[in-house]
Amino acid sequence: MNSTPEYLTVQPDSVLLSLKVQPRSSKNAIAGPLGQELRVTLTSPPVDNAANQNLVRFLADQLNCPRNQIEIVRGQHSRHKQVRIIGIPAQTVLQLLLPSPADVPRKEPRSPRPRST
């Protein structure tokens, strides 16, 4: 069954993403789904449109497309944003933004420390 996540809306010529942006983070990253939104962490502060510009640049890099194909439709002054991605199929957007479970490195369990006597 191929269901579309709640944070993604398919339109005839574009895809809409509902995002929750966390500015001033340690790195730019897709942090994964969070309810009906996709959480994105950004290093830039939410001052003078810096976080919005960084978001568009980051998404364009992740999707390997020009920045003019990405538009913030709603939430220019909010952490909750809706972004339109033009000309990229929904399935491609999902594949490029979210790693498949096979691509996620597994954490090895720690071996117990030897007890000192």
FIKE-62157 format. One record per residue: residue number from 1; x, y, z of N, C-alpha, C, O in turn. Coordinates in steps of 0.02 Angstrom, whole numbers, always signed. Example, Ala and Ser with C-alpha at 12.3 -4.5 7.8 and 13.67 -1.06 7.14 Angstrom:
# FIKE-62157
   i     nx     ny     nz    cax    cay    caz     cx     cy     cz     ox     oy     oz
   1   +660   -284   +390   +615   -225   +390   +660   -165   +390   +712   -166   +423
   2   +642   -112   +354   +684    -53   +357   +645     +2   +394   +670    +57   +402
//
This chain:
# FIKE-62157
   i     nx     ny     nz    cax    cay    caz     cx     cy     cz     ox     oy     oz
   1    +42    -59     +0     +0     +0     +0    +45    +62     +0    +90    +68    +41
   2    +32   +108    -45    +74   +167    -53    +35   +228    -28     +0   +260    -67
   3    +41   +244    +36     +5   +301    +64    +51   +361    +68   +111   +355    +80
   4    +21   +419    +60    +58   +482    +64    +59   +506   +136     +7   +505   +169
   5   +117   +527   +162   +119   +552   +231    +76   +615   +238    +62   +650   +190
   6    +55   +627   +300    +10   +684   +314    +42   +751   +299     +7   +799   +282
   7   +108   +756   +303   +142   +819   +292   +153   +835   +218   +181   +887   +202
   8   +132   +790   +173   +143   +800   +102    +76   +801    +65    +35   +756    +73
   9    +66   +852    +24     +6   +859    -17    +27   +863    -90    +67   +905   -108
  10     -1   +818   -131    +16   +817   -202    -32   +862   -240    -93   +857   -232
  11     -4   +907   -280    -43   +951   -324    -24   +935   -396    +26   +901   -407
  12    -62   +959   -446    -47   +941   -515    +24   +957   -538    +54   +916   -573
  13    +51  +1014   -519   +117  +1034   -542   +169  +1039   -487   +226  +1059   -499
  14   +150  +1023   -425   +196  +1033   -369   +177   +987   -311   +128   +951   -312
  15   +218   +992   -259   +207   +956   -196   +210  +1008   -141   +253  +1051   -141
  16   +163  +1004    -93   +165  +1048    -35   +190  +1008    +25   +166   +953    +38
  17   +237  +1037    +61   +263  +1006   +122   +244  +1050   +181   +253  +1110   +179
  18   +218  +1019   +233   +206  +1054   +296   +267  +1041   +340   +283   +983   +355
  19   +300  +1095   +362   +362  +1088   +399   +358  +1122   +467   +322  +1172   +475
  20   +395  +1096   +514   +408  +1131   +577   +482  +1143   +578   +522  +1097   +580
  21   +501  +1206   +575   +571  +1226   +571   +598  +1243   +640   +566  +1279   +678
  22   +656  +1215   +656   +689  +1230   +720   +754  +1267   +705   +804  +1236   +688
  23   +753  +1334   +710   +813  +1373   +697   +864  +1367   +754   +849  +1341   +807
  24   +925  +1392   +740   +980  +1392   +789   +998  +1321   +813  +1013  +1312   +872
  25   +995  +1273   +768  +1014  +1204   +786  +1088  +1194   +771  +1120  +1237   +742
  26  +1114  +1137   +790  +1184  +1123   +779  +1200  +1106   +707  +1257  +1114   +685
  27  +1149  +1084   +668  +1161  +1068   +598  +1096  +1074   +558  +1041  +1071   +587
  28  +1103  +1082   +492  +1046  +1081   +448  +1029  +1008   +435  +1072   +970   +412
  29   +968   +988   +449   +950   +917   +440   +874   +909   +438   +836   +950   +463
  30   +854   +854   +407   +784   +832   +410   +781   +787   +472   +812   +734   +475
  31   +743   +809   +521   +741   +772   +585   +687   +719   +586   +681   +682   +635
  32   +647   +715   +533   +596   +663   +529   +526   +689   +541   +517   +747   +560
  33   +477   +646   +530   +407   +666   +539   +392   +682   +613   +418   +651   +659
  34   +349   +732   +622   +327   +751   +689   +252   +767   +683   +233   +824   +668
  35   +211   +717   +694   +139   +726   +686   +122   +738   +614   +137   +696   +571
  36    +90   +794   +600    +69   +810   +531   +119   +854   +495   +104   +883   +443
  37   +179   +860   +523   +232   +901   +493   +297   +862   +489   +306   +811   +522
  38   +341   +887   +446   +408   +860   +441   +453   +909   +476   +453   +969   +460
  39   +492   +885   +525   +535   +930   +564   +601   +940   +529   +634   +893   +508
  40   +621  +1004   +523   +684  +1023   +491   +723  +1066   +541   +696  +1114   +568
  41   +786  +1049   +552   +828  +1089   +596   +874  +1131   +552   +901  +1107   +502
  42   +884  +1194   +571   +926  +1241   +533   +974  +1276   +580   +958  +1290   +638
  43  +1034  +1290   +555  +1084  +1324   +597  +1073  +1399   +602  +1095  +1430   +651
  44  +1039  +1428   +554  +1030  +1501   +554   +978  +1524   +604   +931  +1486   +621
  45   +985  +1586   +629   +936  +1613   +676   +875  +1638   +638   +878  +1652   +579
  46   +818  +1644   +673   +757  +1669   +641   +755  +1745   +639   +707  +1776   +661
  47   +808  +1775   +611   +814  +1848   +610   +826  +1870   +538   +865  +1839   +502
  48   +794  +1925   +518   +804  +1955   +452   +797  +1904   +395   +836  +1906   +347
  49   +749  +1859   +400   +735  +1811   +347   +791  +1759   +337   +789  +1722   +288
  50   +839  +1757   +381   +896  +1711   +373   +875  +1638   +374   +899  +1598   +334
  51   +830  +1620   +419   +808  +1550   +423   +769  +1530   +361   +776  +1474   +337
  52   +727  +1575   +335   +689  +1559   +274   +736  +1549   +215   +727  +1502   +176
  53   +785  +1592   +208   +833  +1585   +153   +873  +1520   +161   +886  +1485   +112
  54   +893  +1505   +221   +930  +1443   +235   +887  +1382   +220   +912  +1332   +194
  55   +823  +1385   +238   +777  +1330   +224   +772  +1316   +149   +777  +1259   +128
  56   +762  +1368   +110   +756  +1360    +37   +822  +1332     +8   +820  +1287    -33
  57   +878  +1359    +31   +944  +1335     +8   +955  +1261    +27   +978  +1221    -14
  58   +938  +1244    +88   +947  +1175   +113   +903  +1126    +74   +927  +1074    +52
  59   +839  +1143    +64   +794  +1099    +27   +817  +1092    -45   +813  +1037    -73
  60   +840  +1147    -76   +864  +1143   -145   +925  +1097   -150   +931  +1059   -198
  61   +969  +1101   -101  +1027  +1056   -100  +1006   +983    -92  +1031   +939   -126
  62   +960   +971    -46   +936   +903    -33   +901   +873    -94   +908   +814   -109
  63   +863   +915   -129   +823   +892   -186   +860   +899   -253   +834   +880   -305
  64   +920   +928   -250   +961   +937   -310   +923   +974   -364   +918   +953   -422
  65   +895  +1032   -344   +856  +1072   -391   +873  +1146   -380   +902  +1164   -328
  66   +856  +1189   -428   +867  +1261   -418   +822  +1289   -363   +768  +1263   -351
  67   +846  +1341   -329   +808  +1371   -274   +741  +1400   -297   +695  +1405   -257
  68   +736  +1419   -361   +673  +1449   -384   +618  +1397   -391   +561  +1416   -406
  69   +632  +1334   -382   +580  +1282   -381   +551  +1271   -311   +505  +1231   -302
  70   +577  +1307   -262   +554  +1300   -193   +528  +1368   -170   +562  +1419   -175
  71   +467  +1367   -143   +435  +1430   -124   +401  +1420    -56   +364  +1371    -46
  72   +413  +1466    -10   +377  +1465    +54   +309  +1498    +42   +305  +1558    +29
  73   +257  +1457    +47   +189  +1480    +32   +157  +1512    +93   +121  +1562    +88
  74   +170  +1482   +151   +138  +1505   +213   +188  +1498   +270   +228  +1451   +272
  75   +186  +1545   +317   +227  +1540   +377   +293  +1576   +373   +342  +1554   +405
  76   +297  +1630   +335   +360  +1667   +329   +387  +1691   +396   +447  +1699   +405
  77   +342  +1702   +444   +362  +1728   +510   +345  +1678   +565   +334  +1697   +623
  78   +341  +1614   +548   +322  +1563   +596   +367  +1502   +588   +399  +1493   +536
  79   +370  +1461   +640   +408  +1398   +635   +369  +1347   +594   +399  +1300   +566
  80   +304  +1355   +591   +261  +1309   +552   +254  +1338   +482   +224  +1392   +473
  81   +280  +1303   +433   +282  +1329   +365   +251  +1279   +316   +249  +1219   +328
  82   +228  +1306   +260   +207  +1265   +205   +250  +1286   +145   +252  +1344   +127
  83   +283  +1235   +116   +330  +1248    +62   +306  +1212     -1   +288  +1153     +2
  84   +307  +1247    -57   +289  +1218   -122   +353  +1199   -158   +399  +1239   -164
  85   +355  +1137   -183   +411  +1113   -223   +384  +1100   -292   +341  +1057   -301
  86   +409  +1137   -341   +381  +1134   -409   +422  +1087   -453   +484  +1090   -454
  87   +387  +1044   -490   +418  +1004   -541   +454   +941   -519   +489   +910   -559
  88   +447   +921   -456   +478   +859   -432   +422   +814   -406   +382   +836   -365
  89   +418   +752   -430   +365   +707   -407   +369   +693   -332   +422   +694   -302
  90   +311   +681   -303   +307   +669   -230   +352   +612   -208   +386   +618   -156
  91   +353   +558   -245   +393   +500   -226   +467   +518   -224   +504   +495   -180
  92   +490   +558   -272   +560   +580   -274   +575   +625   -214   +628   +618   -184
  93   +529   +670   -198   +539   +713   -140   +548   +671    -77   +594   +684    -38
  94   +505   +622    -68   +510   +579     -9   +575   +540     -8   +607   +535    +45
  95   +596   +514    -64   +658   +475    -67   +718   +517    -52   +765   +494    -19
  96   +719   +580    -75   +777   +623    -64   +779   +654     +5   +832   +667    +32
  97   +720   +666    +35   +719   +698   +100   +722   +648   +158   +752   +663   +210
  98   +693   +590   +149   +691   +542   +204   +732   +480   +185   +718   +449   +134
  99   +781   +462   +225   +820   +402   +210   +777   +340   +220   +734   +337   +263
 100   +790   +289   +179   +754   +226   +188   +782   +193   +251   +838   +207   +270
 101   +744   +148   +283   +769   +115   +343   +834    +78   +333   +874    +71   +379
 102   +847    +55   +272   +910    +19   +258   +969    +67   +257  +1026    +46   +269
 103   +958   +132   +243  +1012   +181   +240  +1030   +210   +308  +1083   +241   +315
 104   +987   +201   +358  +1000   +229   +424  +1049   +184   +461  +1036   +125   +469
 105  +1105   +212   +482  +1154   +170   +517  +1126   +146   +584  +1093   +183   +621
 106  +1139    +83   +598  +1116    +55   +661  +1167    +69   +715  +1227    +68   +703
 107  +1142    +83   +774  +1186    +92   +831  +1202    +23   +860  +1158    -17   +874
 108  +1265    +11   +867  +1286    -52   +897  +1275    -47   +972  +1289     +4  +1003
 109  +1251   -101  +1003  +1242    -99  +1075  +1310    -95  +1109  +1359   -125  +1087
 110  +1311    -58  +1162  +1374    -53  +1200  +1388   -117  +1237  +1343   -150  +1263
 111  +1451   -135  +1238  +1469   -193  +1277  +1475   -171  +1350  +1498   -116  +1364
 112  +1455   -214  +1395  +1458   -194  +1466  +1530   -184  +1488  +1576   -218  +1465
 113  +1538   -137  +1533  +1604   -124  +1561  +1623   -180  +1608  +1581   -207  +1645
 114  +1687   -198  +1608  +1708   -248  +1657  +1706   -218  +1727  +1725   -161  +1738
 115  +1682   -257  +1772  +1677   -233  +1841  +1745   -240  +1876  +1780   -290  +1870
 116  +1761   -188  +1911  +1824   -192  +1949  +1809   -221  +2018  +1759   -205  +2049
 117  +1852   -262  +2039  +1842   -293  +2105  +1892   -272  +2156  +1889   -294  +2213
//
